[in-house]
Amino acid sequence: MGTKAFLLATGPLVLALVLPGSSTAQTANSSSRLANGKPDLNGIWQALNEANYDVEAHVARPAMALRAGSYGPVPASAVLALGAVGSVPPGLGVVEGGELPYKPEALAKRKQNKDDWLNLDPEIKCYLPGVPRATYMPYPFQILQSTSAITFAYEYAGAVRNIYLKDPGLPPADSWMGQSVGHWEGDTLVIDVTGLNDQTRFDRAGNFHSDKLHVIERYTRTSPDVISYVATIEDPEVFTRPWKMTMPLYRRQEKNAQLLDFKCVEFVEELLYGPYRKHPLNK
């Protein structure tokens, strides 16, 4: 079938990829490997679940932001006009065991995060999503892999992660996306993520972590177009024990599949800075 070349625009950079060709740009054989024998994870992938709303199993509800109504919770006034568009779809959850093992004192903060979602969820302000949330937001991401380098590029907010294949030592400072160090265990790519700040969330439901968060991700090709994703979460300040989330990641099948620009920072400038106008706009 030959090979096909693809371009990924990442700001001022244009990365050229040459992937093993088959019937489409996004299709690869399940035994496809790079020259070093490692599984070929190149491609554009996306999770298809409701974990970004709530990583735990949940029923549908009228909105993320609620207030008391005459016969039960109703949407908060700030989101009332969104109607069904602002509602929360039900989800089976992605947490092994079904429930996050919070320390009792951490549950109060989760409730505060949930009750004040409009002000406290960093996604609303287009802050970087952190790990593992970047994986299951409702946007595609691309794995760029060669025999000597691996990079993850996310459509949301133009986020990028370089996966170090040689441990550079301790992260110089905490950051939104942390420091990622990868190695292979058989056919599984294992990524150790440290140096994460405490500003990101696991979802819109207020599930949170501290700056002691440590994430170990495992990416395993289980078929030509599916990756099994497992993330082990450790945070002794918030949780009583480590816990896992699991989900499949699906390869995008469009012949012209590509990451498009979704640099949402400019979309929230009015939200963040509008009140400081000399003459603020009417709400």
Protein Blocks (a to p, Z undefined) as FASTA:
>chain_A
ZZadddddehjbccdddddddfbmkbccfklccfkopacfbdcdddddfklmomcdcddd
fbfbdcddfkbccddfklmmnmmmlpccddebjaehhiacddfklmmmmmmmmmmmmmmm
mklnopaebjaklmmmcbdcdddddfkbccdddfehoiacdddfbdebjafbdcfklpad
dddehjaccdddehiafkbcfbfnopacdfkbccddddddfbfkbccdddddddfklmgb
dcdddddddddfbfkbccddddfklmmmmmmmmmmpmbdcdZZ
